[in-house]
C-alpha cells in the first residue's frame, strides 16, 4: 500500500538506515547542500533508503520539495512512500508498470525548499542553482538509464543540464511526462485524459529501457566506500577511484593511510601494472562485485 511513511515504525526504520551503503554517498551530498543553502531557501531532504539510492536505474525528477509536506518531527526524507497525494499517485504509476521502488530515485531539480514567497514554476535562478548539485548527484548513480521528467519545469531543467554537463547524462534517456500532483490534471476532460495516459506511457517507456531486476535484490553490482574505510575485505576487489585528474580501475592491492590526517594511498592493478593514487580520506571509491564489469 502507498504512504508507508505514515506508519511510525516504518518511518523509524527508514531514519535508522539513512547511512546504509546505497544511500550514504547521496545523503553525504545532502549534508553538503544543507551547508551551502542559498539565501531565502530552506533545508534539503535526505534520500530514503527504501528507494534505489546509488543503485537506481530510473530517476523521477520533480521540480522542488514541497515545504507543506515536511514532517513536524523526525528526519526529513523524500521517497515514493511519503504521506501525500503526489507520492501515492507516483507509487501507483510505478506499480502499474512493474517498476520496483528499489529501481527508482526521487530527486528535485532545485533540491532545497523554496522561499516562502516562491510560487509557481521554478525561476531561472533556481534552475541555475540546481545544476551543479544535480551533476554531482548523477555521478553518484552510475546505473541510471532513464529519467522521467515530471512536468515542464523538470523538462526545461534537464535541457540546461544537457547543455552544461553533457558528460553527466550519457547513457540516460530523458522521458517527458507530467507531475503526479493533482494540479497537473486540471483543465478539460480531454486534457486530463491525455495527461493521465502520458504519465502511464512514460513509466512504460522507462520499463522498456531498463531491464527488470534479477532476483529479490535486483542487479546490484557495486557499492560506494570512503577511502578511509577500505579494509582487508576489499583487497582483490575491483575498484574505481579518481583524484580529479586521473582515474584508476582495477583490483585493489593495497590501501595505506599513515594517520587519520594523511591522504590514503591506493595501489591498484591496472592492466597488469601496479599504479598508486593518493586521495583524501573522504573520497568515495566505487567497489565492484564479481568481475567489476559495468
C-alpha positions as a Markdown table, in Angstrom:
| # | Residue | x | y | z |
|---|---|---|---|---|
| 1 | Unk | 0.0 | 0.0 | 0.0 |
| 2 | Unk | 1.2 | 3.6 | -0.7 |
| 3 | Unk | 2.0 | 6.1 | 2.0 |
| 4 | Unk | 4.0 | 3.7 | 4.2 |
| 5 | Unk | 5.8 | 6.7 | 5.8 |
| 6 | Unk | 2.7 | 7.4 | 7.8 |
| 7 | Unk | 3.5 | 4.3 | 9.9 |
| 8 | Unk | 5.8 | 5.4 | 12.8 |
| 9 | Unk | 7.6 | 2.1 | 12.8 |
| 10 | Unk | 8.3 | 2.2 | 9.1 |
| 11 | Unk | 9.5 | 5.8 | 9.3 |
| 12 | Unk | 11.8 | 4.9 | 12.2 |
| 13 | Unk | 13.2 | 2.0 | 10.2 |
| 14 | Unk | 14.0 | 4.5 | 7.3 |
| 15 | Unk | 15.5 | 7.0 | 9.6 |
| 16 | Unk | 17.8 | 4.4 | 11.1 |
| 17 | Unk | 19.1 | 3.4 | 7.7 |
| 18 | Unk | 20.0 | 6.8 | 6.4 |
| 19 | Unk | 23.7 | 5.8 | 6.1 |
| 20 | Unk | 23.1 | 2.5 | 4.5 |
| 21 | Unk | 25.6 | 1.6 | 1.8 |
| 22 | Unk | 23.3 | 2.5 | -1.1 |
| 23 | Unk | 22.3 | 6.0 | 0.2 |
| 24 | Unk | 25.3 | 7.1 | 2.2 |
| 25 | Unk | 27.0 | 8.9 | -0.8 |
| 26 | Unk | 23.8 | 10.7 | -1.7 |
| 27 | Unk | 23.0 | 11.7 | 1.9 |
| 28 | Unk | 26.6 | 13.0 | 2.3 |
| 29 | Unk | 25.8 | 15.2 | -0.7 |
| 30 | Unk | 22.6 | 16.3 | 1.0 |
| 31 | Unk | 24.6 | 17.5 | 4.1 |
| 32 | Unk | 27.0 | 19.4 | 1.8 |
| 33 | Unk | 24.0 | 21.1 | 0.2 |
| 34 | Unk | 22.5 | 21.9 | 3.5 |
| 35 | Unk | 25.7 | 23.7 | 4.5 |
| 36 | Unk | 25.5 | 25.7 | 1.2 |
| 37 | Unk | 21.9 | 26.7 | 1.3 |
| 38 | Unk | 21.1 | 29.7 | -1.0 |
| 39 | Unk | 19.7 | 32.8 | 0.6 |
| 40 | Unk | 16.0 | 32.6 | 1.5 |
| 41 | Unk | 15.9 | 28.8 | 0.9 |
| 42 | Unk | 15.2 | 26.0 | 3.3 |
| 43 | Unk | 16.9 | 22.7 | 4.0 |
| 44 | Unk | 17.3 | 19.7 | 1.8 |
| 45 | Unk | 15.5 | 16.4 | 2.5 |
| 46 | Unk | 17.5 | 13.1 | 2.8 |
| 47 | Unk | 17.1 | 10.3 | 0.3 |
| 48 | Unk | 15.1 | 7.5 | 1.9 |
| 49 | Unk | 16.7 | 4.0 | 1.9 |
| 50 | Unk | 13.5 | 2.3 | 0.7 |
| 51 | Unk | 14.4 | 3.6 | -2.8 |
| 52 | Unk | 17.3 | 2.7 | -5.0 |
| 53 | Unk | 19.9 | 5.3 | -4.0 |
| 54 | Unk | 23.2 | 4.8 | -5.9 |
| 55 | Unk | 21.8 | 1.5 | -7.4 |
| 56 | Unk | 18.8 | 3.2 | -9.0 |
| 57 | Unk | 18.3 | 2.8 | -12.8 |
| 58 | Unk | 15.3 | 5.2 | -13.1 |
| 59 | Unk | 15.2 | 8.8 | -11.9 |
| 60 | Unk | 11.9 | 10.5 | -11.2 |
| 61 | Unk | 12.7 | 14.2 | -11.4 |
| 62 | Unk | 10.4 | 16.7 | -9.7 |
| 63 | Unk | 10.7 | 20.5 | -9.5 |
| 64 | Unk | 11.4 | 21.2 | -5.8 |
| 65 | Unk | 10.5 | 19.6 | -2.5 |
| 66 | Unk | 7.1 | 20.7 | -1.1 |
| 67 | Unk | 7.5 | 22.6 | 2.2 |
| 68 | Unk | 4.0 | 21.8 | 3.2 |
| 69 | Unk | 4.9 | 18.1 | 3.3 |
| 70 | Unk | 7.8 | 18.5 | 5.8 |
| 71 | Unk | 7.4 | 16.3 | 8.9 |
| 72 | Unk | 6.8 | 18.1 | 12.2 |
| 73 | Unk | 9.3 | 15.8 | 13.9 |
| 74 | Unk | 11.9 | 13.2 | 12.9 |
| 75 | Unk | 14.2 | 13.3 | 9.9 |
| 76 | Unk | 13.2 | 15.0 | 6.7 |
| 77 | Unk | 13.1 | 12.3 | 3.9 |
| 78 | Unk | 11.9 | 12.2 | 0.3 |
| 79 | Unk | 10.6 | 8.9 | -1.1 |
| 80 | Unk | 8.0 | 7.2 | -3.2 |
| 81 | Unk | 6.1 | 6.4 | 0.1 |
| 82 | Unk | 5.6 | 9.9 | 1.5 |
| 83 | Unk | 2.3 | 10.7 | 3.1 |
| 84 | Unk | 0.8 | 12.9 | 0.3 |
| 85 | Unk | -1.3 | 12.5 | -2.8 |
| 86 | Unk | 1.5 | 13.0 | -5.3 |
| 87 | Unk | 3.6 | 10.2 | -3.8 |
| 88 | Unk | 0.6 | 7.9 | -3.6 |
| 89 | Unk | 0.0 | 8.6 | -7.3 |
| 90 | Unk | 3.6 | 8.0 | -8.1 |
| 91 | Unk | 3.6 | 4.7 | -6.3 |
| 92 | Unk | 0.5 | 3.6 | -8.2 |
| 93 | Unk | 2.1 | 4.6 | -11.5 |
| 94 | Unk | 5.3 | 2.6 | -10.7 |
| 95 | Unk | 3.4 | -0.5 | -9.6 |
| 96 | Unk | 1.2 | -0.3 | -12.8 |
| 97 | Unk | 4.4 | -0.5 | -14.9 |
| 98 | Unk | 6.0 | -3.2 | -12.8 |
| 99 | Unk | 8.8 | -0.9 | -11.6 |
| 100 | Unk | 10.0 | -1.7 | -8.1 |
| 101 | Unk | 10.8 | 1.1 | -5.6 |
| 102 | Unk | 14.4 | -0.1 | -5.4 |
| 103 | Unk | 14.9 | 0.7 | -9.0 |
| 104 | Unk | 13.9 | 4.3 | -8.5 |
| 105 | Unk | 15.5 | 7.5 | -7.2 |
| 106 | Unk | 13.2 | 10.5 | -6.5 |
| 107 | Unk | 15.1 | 13.8 | -6.8 |
| 108 | Unk | 14.4 | 17.5 | -7.4 |
| 109 | Unk | 15.8 | 20.0 | -9.9 |
| 110 | Unk | 16.0 | 22.5 | -7.1 |
| 111 | Unk | 17.0 | 20.4 | -4.1 |
| 112 | Unk | 16.3 | 23.0 | -1.4 |
| 113 | Unk | 12.9 | 24.0 | -0.1 |
| 114 | Unk | 11.9 | 27.2 | -1.9 |
| 115 | Unk | 11.5 | 30.5 | -0.1 |
| 116 | Unk | 8.1 | 31.3 | 1.4 |
| 117 | Unk | 7.4 | 33.9 | -1.3 |
| 118 | Unk | 8.1 | 31.5 | -4.1 |
| 119 | Unk | 5.2 | 30.0 | -6.1 |
| 120 | Unk | 4.6 | 28.5 | -9.5 |
| 121 | Unk | 7.3 | 27.1 | -11.7 |
| 122 | Unk | 11.0 | 27.3 | -10.9 |
| 123 | Unk | 12.7 | 30.5 | -11.7 |
| 124 | Unk | 15.8 | 30.7 | -13.9 |
| 125 | Unk | 17.9 | 31.4 | -10.8 |
| 126 | Unk | 16.6 | 28.4 | -9.0 |
| 127 | Unk | 17.3 | 26.2 | -12.0 |
| 128 | Unk | 20.8 | 27.5 | -12.3 |
| 129 | Unk | 21.4 | 26.9 | -8.6 |
| 130 | Unk | 20.3 | 23.3 | -9.0 |
| 131 | Unk | 22.6 | 22.4 | -12.0 |
| 132 | Unk | 25.8 | 21.7 | -10.1 |
| 133 | Unk | 24.1 | 19.7 | -7.3 |
| 134 | Unk | 22.4 | 17.6 | -9.9 |
| 135 | Unk | 25.6 | 16.9 | -11.8 |
| 136 | Unk | 27.2 | 15.7 | -8.6 |
| 137 | Unk | 24.2 | 13.5 | -7.8 |
| 138 | Unk | 24.3 | 11.9 | -11.3 |
| 139 | Unk | 27.9 | 11.0 | -10.8 |
| 140 | Unk | 27.0 | 9.0 | -7.7 |
| 141 | Unk | 24.3 | 7.0 | -9.5 |
| 142 | Unk | 26.2 | 5.3 | -12.4 |
| 143 | Unk | 23.5 | 2.8 | -13.3 |
| 144 | Unk | 20.8 | 5.4 | -14.2 |
| 145 | Unk | 19.5 | 4.7 | -17.7 |
| 146 | Unk | 16.2 | 6.7 | -17.7 |
| 147 | Unk | 14.9 | 10.0 | -16.3 |
| 148 | Unk | 11.2 | 10.7 | -16.1 |
| 149 | Unk | 10.7 | 14.5 | -16.4 |
| 150 | Unk | 7.7 | 15.1 | -14.2 |
| 151 | Unk | 6.5 | 18.4 | -15.5 |
| 152 | Unk | 7.6 | 21.3 | -17.7 |
| 153 | Unk | 9.9 | 22.6 | -15.1 |
| 154 | Unk | 12.0 | 19.4 | -14.8 |
| 155 | Unk | 11.9 | 19.2 | -18.6 |
| 156 | Unk | 13.4 | 22.7 | -19.0 |
| 157 | Unk | 15.9 | 22.0 | -16.2 |
| 158 | Unk | 17.1 | 18.8 | -18.0 |
| 159 | Unk | 17.7 | 20.8 | -21.1 |
| 160 | Unk | 20.0 | 23.0 | -19.1 |
| 161 | Unk | 21.8 | 20.1 | -17.6 |
| 162 | Unk | 22.3 | 18.6 | -21.0 |
| 163 | Unk | 24.0 | 21.8 | -22.3 |
| 164 | Unk | 26.2 | 22.5 | -19.2 |
| 165 | Unk | 27.1 | 18.9 | -18.1 |
| 166 | Unk | 26.7 | 16.7 | -21.2 |
| 167 | Unk | 29.1 | 14.2 | -19.8 |
| 168 | Unk | 26.8 | 13.6 | -16.8 |
| 169 | Unk | 23.8 | 12.5 | -18.8 |
| 170 | Unk | 25.5 | 10.0 | -21.2 |
| 171 | Unk | 23.5 | 6.7 | -21.3 |
| 172 | Unk | 20.5 | 8.4 | -19.7 |
| 173 | Unk | 17.3 | 8.6 | -21.8 |
| 174 | Unk | 15.0 | 11.6 | -20.9 |
| 175 | Unk | 11.3 | 10.8 | -21.0 |
| 176 | Unk | 8.9 | 13.8 | -20.8 |
| 177 | Unk | 5.8 | 13.3 | -18.5 |
| 178 | Unk | 3.6 | 15.2 | -16.1 |
| 179 | Unk | 3.7 | 15.7 | -12.4 |
| 180 | Unk | 1.9 | 13.1 | -10.3 |
| 181 | Unk | 0.4 | 16.0 | -8.2 |
| 182 | Unk | -3.4 | 16.5 | -8.6 |
| 183 | Unk | -3.0 | 20.0 | -10.1 |
| 184 | Unk | -1.3 | 18.5 | -13.2 |
| 185 | Unk | -4.8 | 17.1 | -14.0 |
| 186 | Unk | -6.6 | 20.4 | -14.2 |
| 187 | Unk | -8.1 | 21.6 | -17.5 |
| 188 | Unk | -10.7 | 20.0 | -19.7 |
| 189 | Unk | -11.7 | 16.3 | -19.5 |
| 190 | Unk | -9.8 | 15.6 | -22.8 |
| 191 | Unk | -6.6 | 17.3 | -21.4 |
| 192 | Unk | -6.9 | 15.3 | -18.1 |
| 193 | Unk | -7.2 | 12.1 | -20.1 |
| 194 | Unk | -4.2 | 12.9 | -22.2 |
| 195 | Unk | -2.1 | 13.7 | -19.2 |
| 196 | Unk | -3.1 | 10.6 | -17.4 |
| 197 | Unk | -2.3 | 8.5 | -20.4 |
| 198 | Unk | 1.1 | 10.2 | -20.9 |
| 199 | Unk | 2.1 | 9.6 | -17.3 |
| 200 | Unk | 1.5 | 5.9 | -17.6 |
| 201 | Unk | 3.1 | 5.8 | -21.0 |
| 202 | Unk | 6.3 | 7.4 | -19.6 |
| 203 | Unk | 6.5 | 4.7 | -17.0 |
| 204 | Unk | 6.2 | 2.0 | -19.6 |
| 205 | Unk | 8.9 | 3.7 | -21.7 |
| 206 | Unk | 11.3 | 3.7 | -18.7 |
| 207 | Unk | 10.5 | 0.0 | -18.0 |
| 208 | Unk | 11.3 | -0.9 | -21.6 |
| 209 | Unk | 14.7 | 1.0 | -21.4 |
| 210 | Unk | 15.7 | -0.6 | -18.1 |
| 211 | Unk | 15.6 | -4.3 | -17.8 |
| 212 | Unk | 13.7 | -5.6 | -14.8 |
| 213 | Unk | 15.8 | -6.7 | -11.8 |
| 214 | Unk | 17.1 | -10.3 | -11.5 |
| 215 | Unk | 16.2 | -11.8 | -8.1 |
| 216 | Unk | 14.9 | -10.1 | -5.0 |
| 217 | Unk | 17.8 | -7.7 | -4.6 |
| 218 | Unk | 18.0 | -6.5 | -8.2 |
| 219 | Unk | 21.1 | -6.2 | -10.4 |
| 220 | Unk | 23.3 | -4.5 | -7.8 |
| 221 | Unk | 26.9 | -4.8 | -8.9 |
| 222 | Unk | 28.7 | -2.1 | -7.0 |
| 223 | Unk | 28.9 | -0.1 | -3.8 |
| 224 | Unk | 30.5 | 3.1 | -2.6 |
| 225 | Unk | 33.0 | 3.3 | 0.2 |
| 226 | Unk | 35.0 | 6.2 | 1.6 |
| 227 | Unk | 38.8 | 5.7 | 1.0 |
| 228 | Unk | 39.5 | 5.8 | 4.8 |
| 229 | Unk | 37.0 | 2.9 | 5.3 |
| 230 | Unk | 38.7 | 0.5 | 2.8 |
| 231 | Unk | 39.8 | -2.6 | 4.7 |
| 232 | Unk | 41.2 | -6.1 | 4.1 |
| 233 | Unk | 37.8 | -7.3 | 2.9 |
| 234 | Unk | 38.2 | -5.0 | -0.1 |
| 235 | Unk | 41.6 | -6.4 | -1.3 |
| 236 | Unk | 41.5 | -8.0 | -4.7 |
| 237 | Unk | 38.0 | -6.4 | -5.3 |
| 238 | Unk | 37.8 | -4.3 | -8.5 |
| 239 | Unk | 37.6 | -0.6 | -7.6 |
| 240 | Unk | 37.3 | 2.7 | -9.4 |
| 241 | Unk | 38.8 | 5.8 | -7.8 |
| 242 | Unk | 39.7 | 9.3 | -9.1 |
| 243 | Unk | 41.7 | 12.2 | -7.6 |
| 244 | Unk | 40.0 | 14.6 | -10.1 |
| 245 | Unk | 42.8 | 14.3 | -12.6 |
| 246 | Unk | 43.2 | 10.6 | -13.2 |
| 247 | Unk | 41.0 | 7.6 | -12.6 |
| 248 | Unk | 42.3 | 4.1 | -11.7 |
| 249 | Unk | 40.2 | 1.0 | -12.4 |
| 250 | Unk | 41.3 | -2.5 | -11.3 |
| 251 | Unk | 41.8 | -4.9 | -8.4 |
| 252 | Unk | 42.8 | -3.2 | -5.1 |
| 253 | Unk | 46.2 | -4.4 | -4.0 |
| 254 | Unk | 46.8 | -2.1 | -1.0 |
| 255 | Unk | 45.2 | 0.8 | 0.9 |
| 256 | Unk | 47.6 | 2.7 | 3.1 |
| 257 | Unk | 46.8 | 5.7 | 5.4 |
| 258 | Unk | 49.7 | 6.7 | 7.7 |
| 259 | Unk | 47.4 | 8.6 | 10.0 |
| 260 | Unk | 43.8 | 10.0 | 10.0 |
| 261 | Unk | 45.1 | 13.4 | 8.8 |
| 262 | Unk | 47.1 | 12.0 | 5.8 |
| 263 | Unk | 45.9 | 11.1 | 2.4 |
| 264 | Unk | 45.0 | 7.5 | 1.6 |
| 265 | Unk | 47.3 | 5.8 | -0.9 |
| 266 | Unk | 45.6 | 3.2 | -3.0 |
| 267 | Unk | 47.6 | 0.7 | -5.1 |
| 268 | Unk | 45.7 | -0.8 | -8.0 |
| 269 | Unk | 46.5 | -3.4 | -10.6 |
| 270 | Unk | 45.8 | -1.7 | -13.9 |
| 271 | Unk | 46.3 | -3.9 | -16.9 |
| 272 | Unk | 49.0 | -6.0 | -15.0 |
| 273 | Unk | 50.9 | -2.9 | -13.8 |
| 274 | Unk | 50.9 | -1.5 | -10.2 |
| 275 | Unk | 49.6 | 2.0 | -10.1 |
| 276 | Unk | 49.3 | 4.2 | -6.9 |
| 277 | Unk | 47.0 | 7.1 | -6.3 |
| 278 | Unk | 46.8 | 9.4 | -3.3 |
| 279 | Unk | 43.3 | 10.7 | -2.4 |
| 280 | Unk | 41.7 | 12.5 | 0.6 |
| 281 | Unk | 40.2 | 10.2 | 3.3 |
| 282 | Unk | 36.7 | 11.2 | 2.4 |
| 283 | Unk | 37.0 | 10.4 | -1.3 |
| 284 | Unk | 34.3 | 8.0 | -2.5 |
| 285 | Unk | 35.6 | 4.8 | -4.0 |
| 286 | Unk | 33.4 | 2.6 | -6.2 |
| 287 | Unk | 33.8 | -1.1 | -5.3 |
| 288 | Unk | 32.7 | -3.6 | -7.9 |
| 289 | Unk | 31.3 | -7.1 | -7.2 |
| 290 | Unk | 32.2 | -10.1 | -9.4 |
| 291 | Unk | 34.4 | -9.2 | -12.3 |
| 292 | Unk | 33.8 | -5.5 | -12.0 |
| 293 | Unk | 32.2 | -5.1 | -15.4 |
| 294 | Unk | 29.8 | -2.2 | -15.8 |
